[in-house]
Amino acid sequence: MSTQVRRNTLADGRDILFFQDADSTAAPPAEDHRPAEPRPTGGQLRFDLLTGEWVAVATHRQSRTHLPAAAECPLCPSVPGRPTEIPVADYDVVVFENRFPSLGPSLGAVPADPRQKFAEAASEAALTAPAHGRCEVVVFSSEHNGSFADLDPARARTVIDAWANRSSELAAQEGIEQVFVFENRGEEIGVTMNHPHGQIYAYPFVTPHTVITSARAVQHKRETGRPLLGDVLDFERGSGERMILESAYFSAFVPFAARWPVEVHIVPHRQVLGLDELDDAERDDLAGLYPEVLRRIDNLYSTPTPYIAAWHQAPVNCADHSAEWMHLEITSPRRAENKLKFLAGSEAAMGAFVGDVSAEETAARLRAASPALEDGRR
């Protein structure tokens, strides 16, 4: 199955791409007739000497749209008299450059570690770089209300194809070292727009978390000859105690050392580096399993659960391709009906997590959760 993709440009020069369902009746891309406002100048990267991490500074994001009413939502289709970010009357899935990006719109390389430059001349200039990169918004539906869990398999498949397309294209851009596909859902997470959507960040560096996990994966492969996540997958499937769902091509489970009150990993049975390497059968399978996992998470409580869904793809220039294995991690801070887990002293300052519930307890609850809500609520 090949999802049709149409590319256009918004009034201020940002790219917008339309991904159409197999049986789509959506209108073709139209011209954006809004006045061409100037795009924000790029932000700045600052290097933290103590951790070896780049920190993005993007002060223009302070003015970004915050929880607009449905009638003012910039992700809804355009209507006469109220143009939005998407200049059509209807659409299936749309991807466009973020109007308030943390990274970009410039592209280019940044130093891997400027310590030597700082040692030669201890100055601010030695520790700064342009915030190169790319930030994109992925809109799942023209409907303002709903969530990814509400998507039927055909639409979920279109979103997966969009993720794959953008992962491949962004990885090929100048200076990009990692492509991160993710969804923030719920105001408790910090979402600023409730219209169903996700995001993609293309970083000019490998993110701190990935530096750690990739190094461990390379070490494990060197010591055992096997990919680390493959061994983890075998361990969880063999135990079964933390398994939630298993399909022909994917397994969903709560990891043994889960950090969050709700944490689910979805792992493909075949080793792939990124979303673009999934074949048609795997994408179809994922389009059914992933929304079902989200429905089960929602069914834990009487109201929808906030979460972060993060696709962990291999870095563009990873040290050992044979050690990497793409997977999805879904996490939520919701530890009870009306309680959230906050990262306090141990977690926030030291990075040492303390679990509120056991992985086995969470997995049992998710296995028991009905995949559909009886009263139709979402």
C-alpha positions as CSV (number, residue, x, y, z in Angstrom):
1,M,0.0,0.0,0.0
2,S,1.3,3.4,-1.0
3,T,0.0,6.5,0.7
4,Q,-0.3,9.5,-1.7
5,V,1.7,12.5,-0.6
6,R,1.2,16.0,-1.9
7,R,3.5,18.9,-1.0
8,N,2.8,22.6,-0.9
9,T,4.1,25.8,0.7
10,L,2.4,28.0,3.3
11,A,2.4,31.8,2.9
12,D,5.5,32.3,5.0
13,G,7.5,29.7,3.1
14,R,7.0,26.7,5.5
15,D,6.6,23.3,3.9
16,I,3.2,21.5,4.3
17,L,2.6,17.9,3.2
18,F,-0.8,16.2,2.7
19,F,-0.9,12.4,3.3
20,Q,-4.1,10.8,1.9
21,D,-5.9,7.7,3.0
22,A,-6.2,4.9,0.4
23,D,-9.9,5.8,-0.1
24,S,-9.6,9.5,0.5
25,T,-12.1,12.1,-0.6
26,A,-10.2,15.0,0.9
27,A,-9.7,18.1,-1.2
28,P,-6.3,18.6,-2.9
29,P,-3.9,21.2,-1.4
30,A,-4.8,24.8,-1.9
31,E,-2.9,28.1,-1.8
32,D,-2.4,29.8,1.6
33,H,-3.8,33.3,1.1
34,R,-2.8,34.6,4.5
35,P,-0.4,37.6,4.6
36,A,3.2,36.3,4.6
37,E,4.3,37.1,8.1
38,P,8.1,36.9,8.9
39,R,9.2,33.6,10.4
40,P,10.9,33.7,13.8
41,T,14.7,33.9,13.7
42,G,16.4,30.7,14.8
43,G,17.1,30.1,18.4
44,Q,20.4,29.2,20.0
45,L,22.1,26.0,21.4
46,R,24.1,26.3,24.6
47,F,26.6,23.6,25.7
48,D,26.5,22.4,29.3
49,L,30.1,21.7,30.3
50,L,29.0,19.7,33.3
51,T,26.9,17.2,31.4
52,G,28.1,17.4,27.9
53,E,24.6,18.2,26.6
54,W,23.3,20.8,24.2
55,V,20.4,22.9,25.5
56,A,18.1,24.7,23.0
57,V,17.1,28.3,23.8
58,A,14.0,29.4,21.8
59,T,12.6,32.5,23.4
60,H,10.1,33.1,20.5
61,R,8.1,30.1,21.7
62,Q,6.8,32.2,24.6
63,S,4.2,33.7,22.2
64,R,3.0,30.4,20.8
65,T,-0.7,29.5,20.7
66,H,-2.0,28.2,24.0
67,L,-5.1,26.1,24.4
68,P,-7.3,27.9,21.9
69,A,-11.0,27.3,21.8
70,A,-12.2,24.9,19.1
71,A,-13.5,27.8,17.0
72,E,-10.0,29.3,17.0
73,C,-7.9,26.1,16.6
74,P,-5.1,26.6,14.0
75,L,-5.1,22.8,13.2
76,C,-8.7,22.6,12.1
77,P,-9.5,23.0,8.3
78,S,-9.8,26.6,7.0
79,V,-13.2,28.0,6.6
80,P,-14.3,31.2,4.8
81,G,-13.3,34.2,6.9
82,R,-11.0,32.1,9.2
83,P,-7.9,30.7,7.5
84,T,-5.8,28.3,9.6
85,E,-2.4,26.6,9.3
86,I,-4.1,24.1,6.9
87,P,-5.5,25.9,3.9
88,V,-8.1,23.3,2.8
89,A,-11.7,22.5,3.8
90,D,-10.9,19.0,4.7
91,Y,-7.9,16.7,5.0
92,D,-6.7,13.3,6.2
93,V,-3.2,13.6,7.7
94,V,-1.1,16.8,7.4
95,V,2.5,17.5,8.3
96,F,3.9,21.1,8.3
97,E,6.8,23.0,9.7
98,N,6.1,24.3,13.2
99,R,5.4,28.0,13.3
100,F,7.2,28.2,16.7
101,P,10.1,25.7,16.3
102,S,12.6,24.8,19.1
103,L,15.1,24.0,16.3
104,G,15.5,25.5,12.9
105,P,14.5,26.6,10.3
106,S,18.2,26.7,9.5
107,L,20.1,23.4,8.8
108,G,23.7,22.6,9.5
109,A,26.1,20.8,11.7
110,V,27.0,21.6,15.3
111,P,30.2,20.6,17.2
112,A,30.0,17.2,18.9
113,D,31.8,18.6,22.0
114,P,33.2,22.1,22.2
115,R,35.3,21.6,25.3
116,Q,38.6,22.0,23.4
117,K,37.3,25.3,21.9
118,F,36.3,26.5,25.4
119,A,39.7,25.5,26.8
120,E,41.4,27.6,24.2
121,A,39.2,30.6,24.8
122,A,36.8,30.6,27.7
123,S,34.0,32.6,26.2
124,E,30.3,32.4,25.5
125,A,30.9,32.0,21.8
126,A,32.9,28.8,22.4
127,L,29.8,27.2,24.0
128,T,27.1,28.4,21.6
129,A,25.9,27.3,18.2
130,P,22.9,28.0,15.9
131,A,19.8,25.9,16.8
132,H,19.9,24.1,13.5
133,G,17.3,21.4,12.9
134,R,13.7,21.0,12.0
135,C,10.4,20.8,14.0
136,E,7.2,19.6,12.4
137,V,3.6,19.1,13.4
138,V,1.8,15.9,12.4
139,V,-2.0,16.4,12.5
140,F,-3.9,13.1,12.7
141,S,-7.4,14.2,11.6
142,S,-9.4,17.1,10.5
143,E,-11.8,16.5,13.5
144,H,-11.0,18.7,16.4
145,N,-12.1,16.3,19.1
146,G,-10.7,12.8,19.6
147,S,-7.3,11.1,19.9
148,F,-5.0,8.7,18.2
149,A,-6.9,5.9,20.0
150,D,-10.0,6.9,18.0
151,L,-8.4,6.4,14.6
152,D,-9.5,3.4,12.5
153,P,-6.8,1.2,11.2
154,A,-6.8,2.8,7.8
155,R,-6.2,6.3,9.2
156,A,-3.6,5.0,11.7
157,R,-1.8,3.4,8.8
158,T,-1.7,6.8,7.0
159,V,-0.2,8.4,10.1
160,I,2.4,5.6,10.3
161,D,3.3,6.2,6.6
162,A,3.6,9.9,7.3
163,W,6.0,9.2,10.2
164,A,8.0,6.9,8.0
165,N,8.2,9.4,5.1
166,R,9.3,12.2,7.4
167,S,11.8,10.1,9.3
168,S,13.5,9.1,6.1
169,E,13.5,12.6,4.5
170,L,14.6,14.5,7.6
171,A,17.4,12.0,8.3
172,A,18.8,12.9,4.9
173,Q,19.0,16.7,5.6
174,E,22.2,18.5,6.3
175,G,23.5,18.2,9.9
176,I,20.6,16.0,11.2
177,E,21.8,13.4,13.7
178,Q,18.6,12.1,15.1
179,V,14.9,12.1,14.2
180,F,12.4,11.9,17.0
181,V,8.7,11.2,16.4
182,F,6.4,11.7,19.4
183,E,3.0,12.7,20.7
184,N,2.2,14.6,23.8
185,R,-1.4,14.0,24.9
186,G,-3.2,15.9,27.7
187,E,-2.9,19.3,29.3
188,E,-1.2,17.6,32.3
189,I,1.7,16.8,30.0
190,G,1.9,20.4,28.8
191,V,0.0,20.2,25.6
192,T,-0.9,23.6,24.2
193,M,-3.5,22.4,21.6
194,N,-6.1,19.7,22.1
195,H,-6.6,18.9,18.4
196,P,-5.2,15.4,17.8
197,H,-1.6,15.8,16.7
198,G,2.0,14.8,17.3
199,Q,5.4,16.3,16.5
200,I,8.7,15.4,14.9
201,Y,12.0,16.9,16.0
202,A,15.1,16.5,13.8
203,Y,18.1,17.3,16.0
204,P,21.6,18.4,15.0
205,F,23.0,16.2,17.8
206,V,22.2,12.8,19.4
207,T,20.0,13.4,22.4
208,P,21.3,12.6,25.9
209,H,19.0,9.6,26.5
210,T,19.9,8.1,23.2
211,V,23.7,8.5,23.8
212,I,23.2,6.3,26.9
213,T,21.0,3.7,25.4
214,S,23.0,3.4,22.2
215,A,26.2,3.0,24.1
216,R,24.7,0.2,26.1
217,A,23.3,-1.5,23.0
218,V,26.7,-1.4,21.3
219,Q,28.4,-2.8,24.4
220,H,25.9,-5.6,24.7
221,K,26.3,-6.5,21.0
222,R,30.1,-6.5,21.4
223,E,30.0,-8.8,24.4
224,T,27.2,-11.2,23.4
225,G,26.9,-10.9,19.6
226,R,23.2,-10.2,20.1
227,P,21.2,-6.9,20.0
228,L,20.2,-5.8,23.4
229,L,16.6,-5.1,22.7
230,G,16.2,-8.5,21.1
231,D,17.3,-10.1,24.3
232,V,14.9,-7.8,26.3
233,L,12.0,-8.8,23.9
234,D,12.8,-12.5,24.4
235,F,12.9,-12.0,28.2
236,E,9.5,-10.3,28.3
237,R,7.9,-12.7,25.9
238,G,9.4,-15.6,27.8
239,S,8.2,-14.4,31.2
240,G,4.7,-13.3,30.0
241,E,4.0,-11.7,33.4
242,R,4.3,-8.1,32.0
243,M,2.9,-8.8,28.5
244,I,-0.2,-6.9,27.4
245,L,-0.8,-7.6,23.8
246,E,1.0,-9.6,21.1
247,S,0.4,-9.6,17.4
248,A,2.0,-11.2,14.4
249,Y,4.7,-8.5,14.2
250,F,4.8,-6.6,17.5
251,S,4.7,-7.1,21.3
252,A,3.4,-4.6,23.9
253,F,4.6,-5.0,27.5
254,V,5.3,-3.1,30.7
255,P,9.1,-3.2,31.1
256,F,10.6,-5.0,34.1
257,A,12.2,-1.8,35.5
258,A,9.3,0.6,34.6
259,R,9.9,4.1,35.9
260,W,6.4,5.6,35.4
261,P,3.1,4.5,36.9
262,V,1.9,3.7,33.3
263,E,4.7,2.6,31.0
264,V,4.3,0.4,27.9
265,H,6.9,-0.5,25.3
266,I,5.8,-1.6,21.8
267,V,8.6,-3.5,20.1
268,P,8.7,-5.0,16.6
269,H,9.6,-8.7,16.4
270,R,12.0,-7.9,13.5
271,Q,15.0,-5.7,14.1
272,V,14.6,-2.4,12.3
273,L,16.4,0.9,12.8
274,G,13.5,3.2,12.1
275,L,9.8,3.6,11.0
276,D,10.8,3.8,7.4
277,E,12.1,0.2,7.5
278,L,8.7,-1.3,8.5
279,D,7.2,-3.2,5.6
280,D,3.5,-3.1,4.6
281,A,2.4,-6.0,6.7
282,E,4.2,-4.6,9.8
283,R,2.6,-1.1,9.3
284,D,-0.9,-2.6,8.9
285,D,-0.3,-4.7,12.1
286,L,0.9,-1.7,14.0
287,A,-2.1,0.4,12.9
288,G,-4.3,-2.1,14.7
289,L,-2.2,-2.8,17.8
290,Y,-1.1,0.7,18.7
291,P,-4.5,2.3,19.0
292,E,-5.7,-0.7,21.0
293,V,-2.9,-0.2,23.6
294,L,-3.9,3.5,23.9
295,R,-7.5,2.5,24.4
296,R,-6.5,0.2,27.2
297,I,-4.5,2.9,28.8
298,D,-7.5,5.3,28.6
299,N,-9.7,2.6,30.2
300,L,-7.7,2.5,33.4
301,Y,-9.6,5.5,34.7
302,S,-12.9,7.3,34.0
303,T,-11.2,10.1,32.1
304,P,-8.6,10.0,29.3
305,T,-5.0,9.5,30.6
306,P,-2.3,12.0,29.7
307,Y,0.8,10.4,28.1
308,I,3.9,10.8,26.0
309,A,4.4,8.4,23.1
310,A,8.0,8.4,22.0
311,W,9.5,6.6,19.0
312,H,13.1,5.6,19.7
313,Q,14.8,5.3,16.3
314,A,18.5,4.7,15.7
315,P,20.7,7.8,15.4
316,V,21.4,8.8,11.8
317,N,25.1,8.0,12.2
318,C,25.0,5.4,14.8
319,A,28.1,3.6,15.9
320,D,26.8,0.1,15.1
321,H,23.7,-0.5,13.1
322,S,23.5,-4.1,14.1
323,A,23.1,-3.1,17.8
324,E,20.1,-0.7,17.3
325,W,16.4,-1.7,17.4
326,M,13.6,0.8,17.1
327,H,10.7,0.7,19.6
328,L,8.0,2.9,21.0
329,E,7.7,3.9,24.7
330,I,4.4,5.2,26.1
331,T,4.6,6.8,29.5
332,S,2.1,8.5,31.8
333,P,2.6,10.2,35.2
334,R,-0.9,9.2,36.2
335,R,-0.6,7.1,39.3
336,A,-4.3,7.2,40.4
337,E,-7.6,8.6,39.4
338,N,-6.8,12.1,40.7
339,K,-3.1,11.9,41.3
340,L,0.0,12.5,39.1
341,K,3.6,11.5,39.7
342,F,5.8,14.6,39.9
343,L,9.5,14.4,39.3
344,A,10.8,15.7,42.7
345,G,14.2,15.4,44.4
346,S,15.4,11.9,43.5
347,E,14.1,11.9,40.0
348,A,14.5,15.5,38.9
349,A,17.9,16.2,40.6
350,M,19.6,12.8,40.5
351,G,17.8,10.9,37.7
352,A,17.1,8.1,40.2
353,F,13.5,7.0,39.7
354,V,11.3,5.5,42.4
355,G,8.4,3.5,41.1
356,D,4.9,4.0,42.6
357,V,3.4,0.8,41.3
358,S,5.0,-2.5,40.1
359,A,5.3,-3.3,36.5
360,E,3.4,-6.6,37.1
361,E,0.4,-4.7,38.6
362,T,0.2,-2.3,35.8
363,A,0.4,-5.0,33.2
364,A,-2.4,-7.0,34.8
365,R,-4.6,-3.9,34.8
366,L,-3.9,-3.2,31.2
367,R,-4.6,-6.8,30.2
368,A,-7.9,-6.6,31.9
369,A,-8.9,-3.2,30.4
370,S,-11.5,-3.5,27.8
371,P,-10.3,-2.2,24.4
372,A,-13.5,-0.2,23.9
373,L,-15.4,2.0,26.3
374,E,-18.9,0.8,26.8
375,D,-20.5,4.3,26.9
376,G,-18.6,5.5,23.9
377,R,-16.7,8.2,25.9
378,R,-13.4,9.5,24.7
